Amino acid sequence: MCQETYVSGIDPKGKVRLVSTGGGAYKKGRRVEMNVISGHRDGFATDRPGARLYKKLGTARATAARLQGR
């Protein structure tokens, strides 16, 4: 959906605003707000990650934030 950008210091429990590059779930140029830690299916027409892993993304966000001292 969006060009990958590597950044540091972002809250894993936060949101990020992106502009779609097309080819995914959103048309090119569409502005989208997503979780900083998102599943592949949030931006693409896929079922990845599977339901069991997708349910654990909230825990991953919380753990990452805790490890960052947030």
CHARMM internal coordinates of N, CA and C (Angstrom, degrees):
IC EDIT
DIST 1 N 1 CA 1.4410
DIST 1 CA 1 C 1.5181
ANGL 1 N 1 CA 1 C 111.18
DIST 1 C 2 N 1.3080
ANGL 1 CA 1 C 2 N 117.53
DIHE 1 N 1 CA 1 C 2 N -51.08
DIST 2 N 2 CA 1.4528
ANGL 1 C 2 N 2 CA 121.32
DIHE 1 CA 1 C 2 N 2 CA -174.39
DIST 2 CA 2 C 1.5137
ANGL 2 N 2 CA 2 C 109.65
DIHE 1 C 2 N 2 CA 2 C -127.00
DIST 2 C 3 N 1.2905
ANGL 2 CA 2 C 3 N 114.84
DIHE 2 N 2 CA 2 C 3 N 152.82
DIST 3 N 3 CA 1.4504
ANGL 2 C 3 N 3 CA 119.82
DIHE 2 CA 2 C 3 N 3 CA 176.82
DIST 3 CA 3 C 1.5184
ANGL 3 N 3 CA 3 C 108.06
DIHE 2 C 3 N 3 CA 3 C -64.48
DIST 3 C 4 N 1.3215
ANGL 3 CA 3 C 4 N 117.13
DIHE 3 N 3 CA 3 C 4 N 136.08
DIST 4 N 4 CA 1.4552
ANGL 3 C 4 N 4 CA 121.03
DIHE 3 CA 3 C 4 N 4 CA -179.32
DIST 4 CA 4 C 1.5179
ANGL 4 N 4 CA 4 C 110.35
DIHE 3 C 4 N 4 CA 4 C -68.99
DIST 4 C 5 N 1.3106
ANGL 4 CA 4 C 5 N 114.97
DIHE 4 N 4 CA 4 C 5 N 138.50
DIST 5 N 5 CA 1.4535
ANGL 4 C 5 N 5 CA 121.98
DIHE 4 CA 4 C 5 N 5 CA 176.34
DIST 5 CA 5 C 1.5116
ANGL 5 N 5 CA 5 C 107.46
DIHE 4 C 5 N 5 CA 5 C -133.36
DIST 5 C 6 N 1.2994
ANGL 5 CA 5 C 6 N 117.02
DIHE 5 N 5 CA 5 C 6 N 129.45
DIST 6 N 6 CA 1.4474
ANGL 5 C 6 N 6 CA 121.21
DIHE 5 CA 5 C 6 N 6 CA 179.40
DIST 6 CA 6 C 1.5202
ANGL 6 N 6 CA 6 C 108.51
DIHE 5 C 6 N 6 CA 6 C -102.49
DIST 6 C 7 N 1.3147
ANGL 6 CA 6 C 7 N 115.26
DIHE 6 N 6 CA 6 C 7 N 121.82
DIST 7 N 7 CA 1.4542
ANGL 6 C 7 N 7 CA 121.12
DIHE 6 CA 6 C 7 N 7 CA -178.81
DIST 7 CA 7 C 1.5175
ANGL 7 N 7 CA 7 C 108.89
DIHE 6 C 7 N 7 CA 7 C -136.57
DIST 7 C 8 N 1.3082
ANGL 7 CA 7 C 8 N 115.48
DIHE 7 N 7 CA 7 C 8 N 164.33
DIST 8 N 8 CA 1.4533
ANGL 7 C 8 N 8 CA 119.43
DIHE 7 CA 7 C 8 N 8 CA 176.35
DIST 8 CA 8 C 1.5188
ANGL 8 N 8 CA 8 C 108.73
DIHE 7 C 8 N 8 CA 8 C -126.18
DIST 8 C 9 N 1.3080
ANGL 8 CA 8 C 9 N 115.58
DIHE 8 N 8 CA 8 C 9 N 162.47
DIST 9 N 9 CA 1.4454
ANGL 8 C 9 N 9 CA 120.82
DIHE 8 CA 8 C 9 N 9 CA 176.91
DIST 9 CA 9 C 1.5172
ANGL 9 N 9 CA 9 C 115.18
DIHE 8 C 9 N 9 CA 9 C 82.58
DIST 9 C 10 N 1.3095
ANGL 9 CA 9 C 10 N 117.59
DIHE 9 N 9 CA 9 C 10 N 10.78
DIST 10 N 10 CA 1.4590
ANGL 9 C 10 N 10 CA 120.56
DIHE 9 CA 9 C 10 N 10 CA 179.65
DIST 10 CA 10 C 1.5236
ANGL 10 N 10 CA 10 C 109.00
DIHE 9 C 10 N 10 CA 10 C -91.77
DIST 10 C 11 N 1.3186
ANGL 10 CA 10 C 11 N 116.25
DIHE 10 N 10 CA 10 C 11 N 138.94
DIST 11 N 11 CA 1.4563
ANGL 10 C 11 N 11 CA 121.88
DIHE 10 CA 10 C 11 N 11 CA 178.61
DIST 11 CA 11 C 1.5214
ANGL 11 N 11 CA 11 C 109.67
DIHE 10 C 11 N 11 CA 11 C -68.46
DIST 11 C 12 N 1.3420
ANGL 11 CA 11 C 12 N 118.13
DIHE 11 N 11 CA 11 C 12 N 118.23
DIST 12 N 12 CA 1.4618
ANGL 11 C 12 N 12 CA 120.82
DIHE 11 CA 11 C 12 N 12 CA -179.39
DIST 12 CA 12 C 1.5244
ANGL 12 N 12 CA 12 C 113.23
DIHE 11 C 12 N 12 CA 12 C -62.26
DIST 12 C 13 N 1.3203
ANGL 12 CA 12 C 13 N 118.01
DIHE 12 N 12 CA 12 C 13 N -18.11
DIST 13 N 13 CA 1.4589
ANGL 12 C 13 N 13 CA 121.49
DIHE 12 CA 12 C 13 N 13 CA 177.97
DIST 13 CA 13 C 1.5273
ANGL 13 N 13 CA 13 C 111.57
DIHE 12 C 13 N 13 CA 13 C -93.32
DIST 13 C 14 N 1.3388
ANGL 13 CA 13 C 14 N 116.42
DIHE 13 N 13 CA 13 C 14 N 1.64
DIST 14 N 14 CA 1.4524
ANGL 13 C 14 N 14 CA 121.13
DIHE 13 CA 13 C 14 N 14 CA -176.45
DIST 14 CA 14 C 1.5162
ANGL 14 N 14 CA 14 C 114.32
DIHE 13 C 14 N 14 CA 14 C -89.83
DIST 14 C 15 N 1.2946
ANGL 14 CA 14 C 15 N 113.52
DIHE 14 N 14 CA 14 C 15 N -172.46
DIST 15 N 15 CA 1.4654
ANGL 14 C 15 N 15 CA 122.52
DIHE 14 CA 14 C 15 N 15 CA 178.36
DIST 15 CA 15 C 1.5238
ANGL 15 N 15 CA 15 C 108.78
DIHE 14 C 15 N 15 CA 15 C -114.76
DIST 15 C 16 N 1.3058
ANGL 15 CA 15 C 16 N 115.78
DIHE 15 N 15 CA 15 C 16 N 159.55
DIST 16 N 16 CA 1.4591
ANGL 15 C 16 N 16 CA 122.66
DIHE 15 CA 15 C 16 N 16 CA 176.22
DIST 16 CA 16 C 1.5228
ANGL 16 N 16 CA 16 C 107.52
DIHE 15 C 16 N 16 CA 16 C -136.31
DIST 16 C 17 N 1.3204
ANGL 16 CA 16 C 17 N 115.84
DIHE 16 N 16 CA 16 C 17 N 143.72
DIST 17 N 17 CA 1.4693
ANGL 16 C 17 N 17 CA 120.98
DIHE 16 CA 16 C 17 N 17 CA 176.77
DIST 17 CA 17 C 1.5180
ANGL 17 N 17 CA 17 C 107.85
DIHE 16 C 17 N 17 CA 17 C -102.69
DIST 17 C 18 N 1.3092
ANGL 17 CA 17 C 18 N 114.77
DIHE 17 N 17 CA 17 C 18 N 128.39
DIST 18 N 18 CA 1.4588
ANGL 17 C 18 N 18 CA 121.50
DIHE 17 CA 17 C 18 N 18 CA -177.32
DIST 18 CA 18 C 1.5215
ANGL 18 N 18 CA 18 C 109.74
DIHE 17 C 18 N 18 CA 18 C -127.88
DIST 18 C 19 N 1.3216
ANGL 18 CA 18 C 19 N 115.11
DIHE 18 N 18 CA 18 C 19 N 160.59
DIST 19 N 19 CA 1.4610
ANGL 18 C 19 N 19 CA 121.18
DIHE 18 CA 18 C 19 N 19 CA 174.02
DIST 19 CA 19 C 1.5186
ANGL 19 N 19 CA 19 C 106.53
DIHE 18 C 19 N 19 CA 19 C -114.92
DIST 19 C 20 N 1.3213
ANGL 19 CA 19 C 20 N 115.70
DIHE 19 N 19 CA 19 C 20 N 123.60
DIST 20 N 20 CA 1.4537
ANGL 19 C 20 N 20 CA 121.10
DIHE 19 CA 19 C 20 N 20 CA -176.87
DIST 20 CA 20 C 1.5226
ANGL 20 N 20 CA 20 C 111.52
DIHE 19 C 20 N 20 CA 20 C -65.36
DIST 20 C 21 N 1.3147
ANGL 20 CA 20 C 21 N 115.31
DIHE 20 N 20 CA 20 C 21 N 139.52
DIST 21 N 21 CA 1.4609
ANGL 20 C 21 N 21 CA 121.46
DIHE 20 CA 20 C 21 N 21 CA 173.52
DIST 21 CA 21 C 1.5232
ANGL 21 N 21 CA 21 C 110.84
DIHE 20 C 21 N 21 CA 21 C -95.47
DIST 21 C 22 N 1.3393
ANGL 21 CA 21 C 22 N 115.85
DIHE 21 N 21 CA 21 C 22 N 4.55
DIST 22 N 22 CA 1.4626
ANGL 21 C 22 N 22 CA 120.79
DIHE 21 CA 21 C 22 N 22 CA -179.95
DIST 22 CA 22 C 1.5078
ANGL 22 N 22 CA 22 C 111.89
DIHE 21 C 22 N 22 CA 22 C 85.68
DIST 22 C 23 N 1.3015
ANGL 22 CA 22 C 23 N 115.78
DIHE 22 N 22 CA 22 C 23 N 173.51
DIST 23 N 23 CA 1.4512
ANGL 22 C 23 N 23 CA 120.84
DIHE 22 CA 22 C 23 N 23 CA 177.48
DIST 23 CA 23 C 1.5179
ANGL 23 N 23 CA 23 C 114.54
DIHE 22 C 23 N 23 CA 23 C 80.57
DIST 23 C 24 N 1.2948
ANGL 23 CA 23 C 24 N 117.78
DIHE 23 N 23 CA 23 C 24 N 2.49
DIST 24 N 24 CA 1.4579
ANGL 23 C 24 N 24 CA 120.85
DIHE 23 CA 23 C 24 N 24 CA 179.16
DIST 24 CA 24 C 1.5116
ANGL 24 N 24 CA 24 C 110.26
DIHE 23 C 24 N 24 CA 24 C -124.91
DIST 24 C 25 N 1.3122
ANGL 24 CA 24 C 25 N 115.25
DIHE 24 N 24 CA 24 C 25 N -142.23
DIST 25 N 25 CA 1.4600
ANGL 24 C 25 N 25 CA 120.73
DIHE 24 CA 24 C 25 N 25 CA -177.89
DIST 25 CA 25 C 1.5298
ANGL 25 N 25 CA 25 C 112.43
DIHE 24 C 25 N 25 CA 25 C -77.51
DIST 25 C 26 N 1.3368
ANGL 25 CA 25 C 26 N 116.74
DIHE 25 N 25 CA 25 C 26 N -13.16
DIST 26 N 26 CA 1.4609
ANGL 25 C 26 N 26 CA 120.89
DIHE 25 CA 25 C 26 N 26 CA -175.87
DIST 26 CA 26 C 1.5239
ANGL 26 N 26 CA 26 C 110.64
DIHE 25 C 26 N 26 CA 26 C -124.74
DIST 26 C 27 N 1.3254
ANGL 26 CA 26 C 27 N 115.98
DIHE 26 N 26 CA 26 C 27 N 144.21
DIST 27 N 27 CA 1.4606
ANGL 26 C 27 N 27 CA 120.75
DIHE 26 CA 26 C 27 N 27 CA 178.10
DIST 27 CA 27 C 1.5235
ANGL 27 N 27 CA 27 C 110.89
DIHE 26 C 27 N 27 CA 27 C -66.36
DIST 27 C 28 N 1.3207
ANGL 27 CA 27 C 28 N 115.73
DIHE 27 N 27 CA 27 C 28 N 151.60
DIST 28 N 28 CA 1.4560
ANGL 27 C 28 N 28 CA 121.88
DIHE 27 CA 27 C 28 N 28 CA 179.49
DIST 28 CA 28 C 1.5282
ANGL 28 N 28 CA 28 C 109.95
DIHE 27 C 28 N 28 CA 28 C -55.80
DIST 28 C 29 N 1.3254
ANGL 28 CA 28 C 29 N 114.97
DIHE 28 N 28 CA 28 C 29 N 133.49
DIST 29 N 29 CA 1.4525
ANGL 28 C 29 N 29 CA 121.54
DIHE 28 CA 28 C 29 N 29 CA 177.35
DIST 29 CA 29 C 1.5196
ANGL 29 N 29 CA 29 C 114.46
DIHE 28 C 29 N 29 CA 29 C 91.60
DIST 29 C 30 N 1.3291
ANGL 29 CA 29 C 30 N 116.96
DIHE 29 N 29 CA 29 C 30 N -11.71
DIST 30 N 30 CA 1.4683
ANGL 29 C 30 N 30 CA 119.31
DIHE 29 CA 29 C 30 N 30 CA -179.26
DIST 30 CA 30 C 1.5261
ANGL 30 N 30 CA 30 C 109.56
DIHE 29 C 30 N 30 CA 30 C -72.70
DIST 30 C 31 N 1.3217
ANGL 30 CA 30 C 31 N 115.79
DIHE 30 N 30 CA 30 C 31 N 134.04
DIST 31 N 31 CA 1.4645
ANGL 30 C 31 N 31 CA 121.65
DIHE 30 CA 30 C 31 N 31 CA 176.74
DIST 31 CA 31 C 1.5242
ANGL 31 N 31 CA 31 C 107.80
DIHE 30 C 31 N 31 CA 31 C -85.71
DIST 31 C 32 N 1.3257
ANGL 31 CA 31 C 32 N 114.87
DIHE 31 N 31 CA 31 C 32 N 132.07
DIST 32 N 32 CA 1.4583
ANGL 31 C 32 N 32 CA 120.98
DIHE 31 CA 31 C 32 N 32 CA -174.71
DIST 32 CA 32 C 1.5245
ANGL 32 N 32 CA 32 C 109.17
DIHE 31 C 32 N 32 CA 32 C -132.48
DIST 32 C 33 N 1.3283
ANGL 32 CA 32 C 33 N 116.95
DIHE 32 N 32 CA 32 C 33 N 137.91
DIST 33 N 33 CA 1.4553
ANGL 32 C 33 N 33 CA 121.42
DIHE 32 CA 32 C 33 N 33 CA 172.71
DIST 33 CA 33 C 1.5187
ANGL 33 N 33 CA 33 C 107.46
DIHE 32 C 33 N 33 CA 33 C -104.13
DIST 33 C 34 N 1.3349
ANGL 33 CA 33 C 34 N 115.60
DIHE 33 N 33 CA 33 C 34 N 127.44
DIST 34 N 34 CA 1.4619
ANGL 33 C 34 N 34 CA 121.13
DIHE 33 CA 33 C 34 N 34 CA -177.86
DIST 34 CA 34 C 1.5194
ANGL 34 N 34 CA 34 C 109.04
DIHE 33 C 34 N 34 CA 34 C -134.62
DIST 34 C 35 N 1.3322
ANGL 34 CA 34 C 35 N 115.27
DIHE 34 N 34 CA 34 C 35 N 163.21
DIST 35 N 35 CA 1.4539
ANGL 34 C 35 N 35 CA 120.25
DIHE 34 CA 34 C 35 N 35 CA 171.63
DIST 35 CA 35 C 1.5207
ANGL 35 N 35 CA 35 C 108.74
DIHE 34 C 35 N 35 CA 35 C -64.91
DIST 35 C 36 N 1.3409
ANGL 35 CA 35 C 36 N 116.56
DIHE 35 N 35 CA 35 C 36 N 145.33
DIST 36 N 36 CA 1.4638
ANGL 35 C 36 N 36 CA 120.36
DIHE 35 CA 35 C 36 N 36 CA 176.00
DIST 36 CA 36 C 1.5264
ANGL 36 N 36 CA 36 C 109.56
DIHE 35 C 36 N 36 CA 36 C -56.37
DIST 36 C 37 N 1.3200
ANGL 36 CA 36 C 37 N 117.14
DIHE 36 N 36 CA 36 C 37 N -46.39
DIST 37 N 37 CA 1.4619
ANGL 36 C 37 N 37 CA 121.39
DIHE 36 CA 36 C 37 N 37 CA 173.71
DIST 37 CA 37 C 1.5243
ANGL 37 N 37 CA 37 C 106.36
DIHE 36 C 37 N 37 CA 37 C -101.27
DIST 37 C 38 N 1.3070
ANGL 37 CA 37 C 38 N 115.47
DIHE 37 N 37 CA 37 C 38 N 106.91
DIST 38 N 38 CA 1.4625
ANGL 37 C 38 N 38 CA 122.02
DIHE 37 CA 37 C 38 N 38 CA -176.90
DIST 38 CA 38 C 1.5190
ANGL 38 N 38 CA 38 C 110.28
DIHE 37 C 38 N 38 CA 38 C -123.06
DIST 38 C 39 N 1.3029
ANGL 38 CA 38 C 39 N 115.22
DIHE 38 N 38 CA 38 C 39 N 159.84
DIST 39 N 39 CA 1.4595
ANGL 38 C 39 N 39 CA 120.52
DIHE 38 CA 38 C 39 N 39 CA 173.27
DIST 39 CA 39 C 1.5165
ANGL 39 N 39 CA 39 C 109.67
DIHE 38 C 39 N 39 CA 39 C -85.38
DIST 39 C 40 N 1.2986
ANGL 39 CA 39 C 40 N 115.66
DIHE 39 N 39 CA 39 C 40 N 156.15
DIST 40 N 40 CA 1.4640
ANGL 39 C 40 N 40 CA 121.60
DIHE 39 CA 39 C 40 N 40 CA -179.91
DIST 40 CA 40 C 1.5248
ANGL 40 N 40 CA 40 C 111.22
DIHE 39 C 40 N 40 CA 40 C -54.98
DIST 40 C 41 N 1.3200
ANGL 40 CA 40 C 41 N 116.57
DIHE 40 N 40 CA 40 C 41 N -36.15
DIST 41 N 41 CA 1.4681
ANGL 40 C 41 N 41 CA 121.01
DIHE 40 CA 40 C 41 N 41 CA -177.82
DIST 41 CA 41 C 1.5229
ANGL 41 N 41 CA 41 C 112.40
DIHE 40 C 41 N 41 CA 41 C -68.36
DIST 41 C 42 N 1.3236
ANGL 41 CA 41 C 42 N 118.55
DIHE 41 N 41 CA 41 C 42 N -15.40
DIST 42 N 42 CA 1.4625
ANGL 41 C 42 N 42 CA 120.40
DIHE 41 CA 41 C 42 N 42 CA 178.81
DIST 42 CA 42 C 1.5301
ANGL 42 N 42 CA 42 C 111.85
DIHE 41 C 42 N 42 CA 42 C -68.70
DIST 42 C 43 N 1.3240
ANGL 42 CA 42 C 43 N 116.71
DIHE 42 N 42 CA 42 C 43 N -23.96
DIST 43 N 43 CA 1.4487
ANGL 42 C 43 N 43 CA 119.65
DIHE 42 CA 42 C 43 N 43 CA -178.75
DIST 43 CA 43 C 1.5054
ANGL 43 N 43 CA 43 C 115.05
DIHE 42 C 43 N 43 CA 43 C -121.76
DIST 43 C 44 N 1.3263
ANGL 43 CA 43 C 44 N 116.45
DIHE 43 N 43 CA 43 C 44 N -7.14
DIST 44 N 44 CA 1.4540
ANGL 43 C 44 N 44 CA 120.89
DIHE 43 CA 43 C 44 N 44 CA -177.28
DIST 44 CA 44 C 1.5192
ANGL 44 N 44 CA 44 C 110.20
DIHE 43 C 44 N 44 CA 44 C -133.00
DIST 44 C 45 N 1.2990
ANGL 44 CA 44 C 45 N 116.13
DIHE 44 N 44 CA 44 C 45 N 155.12
DIST 45 N 45 CA 1.4671
ANGL 44 C 45 N 45 CA 121.56
DIHE 44 CA 44 C 45 N 45 CA 178.36
DIST 45 CA 45 C 1.5223
ANGL 45 N 45 CA 45 C 108.64
DIHE 44 C 45 N 45 CA 45 C -80.46
DIST 45 C 46 N 1.3258
ANGL 45 CA 45 C 46 N 115.99
DIHE 45 N 45 CA 45 C 46 N 80.42
DIST 46 N 46 CA 1.4567
ANGL 45 C 46 N 46 CA 122.58
DIHE 45 CA 45 C 46 N 46 CA -178.78
DIST 46 CA 46 C 1.5119
ANGL 46 N 46 CA 46 C 109.00
DIHE 45 C 46 N 46 CA 46 C -151.43
DIST 46 C 47 N 1.3021
ANGL 46 CA 46 C 47 N 117.27
DIHE 46 N 46 CA 46 C 47 N 167.99
DIST 47 N 47 CA 1.4561
ANGL 46 C 47 N 47 CA 120.19
DIHE 46 CA 46 C 47 N 47 CA 175.12
DIST 47 CA 47 C 1.5215
ANGL 47 N 47 CA 47 C 111.16
DIHE 46 C 47 N 47 CA 47 C -106.16
DIST 47 C 48 N 1.3162
ANGL 47 CA 47 C 48 N 116.81
DIHE 47 N 47 CA 47 C 48 N 13.60
DIST 48 N 48 CA 1.4642
ANGL 47 C 48 N 48 CA 121.09
DIHE 47 CA 47 C 48 N 48 CA 177.51
DIST 48 CA 48 C 1.5153
ANGL 48 N 48 CA 48 C 109.49
DIHE 47 C 48 N 48 CA 48 C -82.83
DIST 48 C 49 N 1.2818
ANGL 48 CA 48 C 49 N 125.37
DIHE 48 N 48 CA 48 C 49 N 145.62
DIST 49 N 49 CA 1.4571
ANGL 48 C 49 N 49 CA 120.38
DIHE 48 CA 48 C 49 N 49 CA -14.31
DIST 49 CA 49 C 1.5051
ANGL 49 N 49 CA 49 C 110.27
DIHE 48 C 49 N 49 CA 49 C -69.02
DIST 49 C 50 N 1.3063
ANGL 49 CA 49 C 50 N 115.89
DIHE 49 N 49 CA 49 C 50 N 167.48
DIST 50 N 50 CA 1.4652
ANGL 49 C 50 N 50 CA 120.75
DIHE 49 CA 49 C 50 N 50 CA 179.21
DIST 50 CA 50 C 1.5175
ANGL 50 N 50 CA 50 C 111.76
DIHE 49 C 50 N 50 CA 50 C -62.05
DIST 50 C 51 N 1.2962
ANGL 50 CA 50 C 51 N 115.82
DIHE 50 N 50 CA 50 C 51 N 165.89
DIST 51 N 51 CA 1.4658
ANGL 50 C 51 N 51 CA 122.04
DIHE 50 CA 50 C 51 N 51 CA -175.13
DIST 51 CA 51 C 1.5254
ANGL 51 N 51 CA 51 C 112.57
DIHE 50 C 51 N 51 CA 51 C -56.49
DIST 51 C 52 N 1.3202
ANGL 51 CA 51 C 52 N 117.67
DIHE 51 N 51 CA 51 C 52 N -39.93
DIST 52 N 52 CA 1.4735
ANGL 51 C 52 N 52 CA 119.68
DIHE 51 CA 51 C 52 N 52 CA -178.35
DIST 52 CA 52 C 1.5136
ANGL 52 N 52 CA 52 C 111.34
DIHE 51 C 52 N 52 CA 52 C -65.54
DIST 52 C 53 N 1.3263
ANGL 52 CA 52 C 53 N 117.26
DIHE 52 N 52 CA 52 C 53 N -44.05
DIST 53 N 53 CA 1.4628
ANGL 52 C 53 N 53 CA 119.88
DIHE 52 CA 52 C 53 N 53 CA 178.89
DIST 53 CA 53 C 1.5280
ANGL 53 N 53 CA 53 C 110.73
DIHE 52 C 53 N 53 CA 53 C -71.22
DIST 53 C 54 N 1.3134
ANGL 53 CA 53 C 54 N 117.19
DIHE 53 N 53 CA 53 C 54 N -39.93
DIST 54 N 54 CA 1.4626
ANGL 53 C 54 N 54 CA 121.16
DIHE 53 CA 53 C 54 N 54 CA -178.57
DIST 54 CA 54 C 1.5249
ANGL 54 N 54 CA 54 C 111.09
DIHE 53 C 54 N 54 CA 54 C -58.03
DIST 54 C 55 N 1.3331
ANGL 54 CA 54 C 55 N 116.56
DIHE 54 N 54 CA 54 C 55 N -37.78
DIST 55 N 55 CA 1.4634
ANGL 54 C 55 N 55 CA 120.95
DIHE 54 CA 54 C 55 N 55 CA 178.63
DIST 55 CA 55 C 1.5199
ANGL 55 N 55 CA 55 C 112.43
DIHE 54 C 55 N 55 CA 55 C -65.35
DIST 55 C 56 N 1.3315
ANGL 55 CA 55 C 56 N 117.97
DIHE 55 N 55 CA 55 C 56 N -18.89
DIST 56 N 56 CA 1.4608
ANGL 55 C 56 N 56 CA 122.05
DIHE 55 CA 55 C 56 N 56 CA -177.73
DIST 56 CA 56 C 1.5349
ANGL 56 N 56 CA 56 C 113.16
DIHE 55 C 56 N 56 CA 56 C -93.11
DIST 56 C 57 N 1.3249
ANGL 56 CA 56 C 57 N 117.50
DIHE 56 N 56 CA 56 C 57 N -1.54
DIST 57 N 57 CA 1.4693
ANGL 56 C 57 N 57 CA 119.31
DIHE 56 CA 56 C 57 N 57 CA -178.87
DIST 57 CA 57 C 1.5257
ANGL 57 N 57 CA 57 C 111.77
DIHE 56 C 57 N 57 CA 57 C -61.83
DIST 57 C 58 N 1.3223
ANGL 57 CA 57 C 58 N 117.93
DIHE 57 N 57 CA 57 C 58 N -35.68
DIST 58 N 58 CA 1.4636
ANGL 57 C 58 N 58 CA 120.75
DIHE 57 CA 57 C 58 N 58 CA 177.28
DIST 58 CA 58 C 1.5169
ANGL 58 N 58 CA 58 C 111.57
DIHE 57 C 58 N 58 CA 58 C -61.46
DIST 58 C 59 N 1.3282
ANGL 58 CA 58 C 59 N 116.67
DIHE 58 N 58 CA 58 C 59 N -41.20
DIST 59 N 59 CA 1.4612
ANGL 58 C 59 N 59 CA 121.20
DIHE 58 CA 58 C 59 N 59 CA 176.84
DIST 59 CA 59 C 1.5224
ANGL 59 N 59 CA 59 C 110.23
DIHE 58 C 59 N 59 CA 59 C -65.97
DIST 59 C 60 N 1.3163
ANGL 59 CA 59 C 60 N 117.19
DIHE 59 N 59 CA 59 C 60 N -40.32
DIST 60 N 60 CA 1.4677
ANGL 59 C 60 N 60 CA 120.86
DIHE 59 CA 59 C 60 N 60 CA 178.02
DIST 60 CA 60 C 1.5235
ANGL 60 N 60 CA 60 C 110.63
DIHE 59 C 60 N 60 CA 60 C -61.62
DIST 60 C 61 N 1.3306
ANGL 60 CA 60 C 61 N 117.22
DIHE 60 N 60 CA 60 C 61 N -42.07
DIST 61 N 61 CA 1.4666
ANGL 60 C 61 N 61 CA 121.16
DIHE 60 CA 60 C 61 N 61 CA 178.18
DIST 61 CA 61 C 1.5284
ANGL 61 N 61 CA 61 C 110.57
DIHE 60 C 61 N 61 CA 61 C -61.91
DIST 61 C 62 N 1.3230
ANGL 61 CA 61 C 62 N 115.83
DIHE 61 N 61 CA 61 C 62 N -47.53
DIST 62 N 62 CA 1.4630
ANGL 61 C 62 N 62 CA 120.62
DIHE 61 CA 61 C 62 N 62 CA -177.98
DIST 62 CA 62 C 1.5283
ANGL 62 N 62 CA 62 C 111.44
DIHE 61 C 62 N 62 CA 62 C -64.37
DIST 62 C 63 N 1.3168
ANGL 62 CA 62 C 63 N 117.30
DIHE 62 N 62 CA 62 C 63 N -42.67
DIST 63 N 63 CA 1.4588
ANGL 62 C 63 N 63 CA 121.12
DIHE 62 CA 62 C 63 N 63 CA 179.71
DIST 63 CA 63 C 1.5291
ANGL 63 N 63 CA 63 C 111.12
DIHE 62 C 63 N 63 CA 63 C -65.18
DIST 63 C 64 N 1.3228
ANGL 63 CA 63 C 64 N 116.54
DIHE 63 N 63 CA 63 C 64 N -44.81
DIST 64 N 64 CA 1.4630
ANGL 63 C 64 N 64 CA 119.90
DIHE 63 CA 63 C 64 N 64 CA 178.51
DIST 64 CA 64 C 1.5278
ANGL 64 N 64 CA 64 C 110.98
DIHE 63 C 64 N 64 CA 64 C -61.01
DIST 64 C 65 N 1.3292
ANGL 64 CA 64 C 65 N 116.66
DIHE 64 N 64 CA 64 C 65 N -41.40
DIST 65 N 65 CA 1.4538
ANGL 64 C 65 N 65 CA 120.42
DIHE 64 CA 64 C 65 N 65 CA 178.91
DIST 65 CA 65 C 1.5275
ANGL 65 N 65 CA 65 C 111.19
DIHE 64 C 65 N 65 CA 65 C -64.25
DIST 65 C 66 N 1.3250
ANGL 65 CA 65 C 66 N 115.84
DIHE 65 N 65 CA 65 C 66 N -42.24
DIST 66 N 66 CA 1.4738
ANGL 65 C 66 N 66 CA 120.30
DIHE 65 CA 65 C 66 N 66 CA 179.04
DIST 66 CA 66 C 1.5290
ANGL 66 N 66 CA 66 C 109.83
DIHE 65 C 66 N 66 CA 66 C -61.94
DIST 66 C 67 N 1.3221
ANGL 66 CA 66 C 67 N 117.33
DIHE 66 N 66 CA 66 C 67 N -43.63
DIST 67 N 67 CA 1.4660
ANGL 66 C 67 N 67 CA 120.66
DIHE 66 CA 66 C 67 N 67 CA 179.87
DIST 67 CA 67 C 1.5247
ANGL 67 N 67 CA 67 C 112.29
DIHE 66 C 67 N 67 CA 67 C -65.45
DIST 67 C 68 N 1.3241
ANGL 67 CA 67 C 68 N 116.15
DIHE 67 N 67 CA 67 C 68 N -24.81
DIST 68 N 68 CA 1.4683
ANGL 67 C 68 N 68 CA 120.81
DIHE 67 CA 67 C 68 N 68 CA 175.51
DIST 68 CA 68 C 1.5247
ANGL 68 N 68 CA 68 C 111.58
DIHE 67 C 68 N 68 CA 68 C -85.16
DIST 68 C 69 N 1.3225
ANGL 68 CA 68 C 69 N 116.81
DIHE 68 N 68 CA 68 C 69 N -5.63
DIST 69 N 69 CA 1.4608
ANGL 68 C 69 N 69 CA 120.37
DIHE 68 CA 68 C 69 N 69 CA -179.46
DIST 69 CA 69 C 1.5239
ANGL 69 N 69 CA 69 C 112.56
DIHE 68 C 69 N 69 CA 69 C 81.93
DIST 69 C 70 N 1.3160
ANGL 69 CA 69 C 70 N 116.50
DIHE 69 N 69 CA 69 C 70 N 26.71
DIST 70 N 70 CA 1.4789
ANGL 69 C 70 N 70 CA 120.68
DIHE 69 CA 69 C 70 N 70 CA -179.93
DIST 70 CA 70 C 1.5075
ANGL 70 N 70 CA 70 C 110.49
DIHE 69 C 70 N 70 CA 70 C -98.17
END
COOR INIT
IC SEED 1 N 1 CA 1 C
IC BUILD
